[in-house]
């Protein structure tokens, strides 16, 4: 990777690359169709892509409180917290893992979230296990606030939050 890493707002011409990265990350994120991505993008609080030159090497898609989203994990946070930014998915290209891409995306999200919500919320798979993501999120300051089974017990997630600065 060269030193041209930038994080920019995702645009429709990035979506094909986003979908490709997303599919590479299944089962750690759920598969989505182009139509589902478009629907999420339309109500996203923050949707950014990490670029290395003209190549999309990662992305972060979030929703704010009050989104019309039936995800059981988003709904879990909605029942418990009145104001949060929900990370629906963060994906980094496998060959760019450990190079600071995810950290940069989260840093930019925190800047965008300043004064908007008191916390960022996310989940990480415990089953099937995703130990690298769990360690990454813990290193970024996320702490477990609960667990739940989804998909009829096929998945178990660790629900996590990270407090933001004073609101």
C-alpha positions, 0 to 999 in steps of 0.5 A, spaced: 500 500 500 502 506 498 501 512 502 495 515 498 490 512 503 484 517 504 477 516 507 472 519 502 464 519 502 461 513 498 458 515 492 454 510 487 460 509 483 463 506 489 458 501 490 460 495 486 467 495 490 463 495 496 459 489 495 465 486 492 469 487 499 462 485 503 462 479 500 469 477 501 467 478 509 461 474 509 460 471 514 463 476 519 458 481 515 451 479 512 451 478 505 447 484 502 444 486 495 445 492 491 438 494 492 439 493 500 446 497 499 442 503 496 437 503 501 442 503 507 446 508 503 440 512 503 439 513 510 446 512 512 449 517 517 456 516 515 458 512 509 465 512 507 470 508 503 478 508 504 481 509 498 488 507 496 489 511 489 483 509 485 482 502 489 477 502 494 480 498 500 475 498 505 468 502 507 464 503 514 457 504 513 453 507 519 446 509 521 443 514 526 438 513 532 431 512 529 433 509 522 428 504 519 432 498 519 430 491 521 437 488 523 436 485 530 442 488 532 440 495 531 434 493 534 437 491 540 441 498 541 434 501 539 431 498 545 436 500 550 439 507 548 436 513 546 442 516 542 447 512 538 451 511 532 450 504 529 456 501 525 452 496 520 458 494 517 466 495 517 470 491 512 477 492 510 480 488 504 484 482 506 491 484 503 490 491 507 488 488 514 493 491 520 495 497 516 491 502 519 485 502 514 479 500 519 483 505 525 482 511 520 475 509 518 473 509 525 477 516 527 473 519 521 467 517 524 468 519 531 470 526 528 463 526 524 459 524 530 462 529 535 456 532 538 451 528 534 451 522 539 454 520 546 456 513 543 458 508 537 455 502 537 457 495 534 457 488 534 462 483 533 461 475 531 462 470 537 459 465 533 462 464 527 468 467 531 471 473 529 477 474 534 481 479 529 475 484 529 473 483 536 481 484 538 481 490 533 474 493 536 477 492 543 483 496 542 479 502 539 476 502 546 469 498 545 466 495 550 461 489 551 455 491 553 451 484 551 450 478 547 445 475 543 443 470 538 441 471 531 439 467 525 436 462 529 442 461 534 447 460 528 450 467 530 452 469 537 454 477 537 458 481 542 454 487 542 459 493 544 459 501 545 464 506 545 463 512 548 464 519 545 466 526 548 462 530 552 455 531 548 
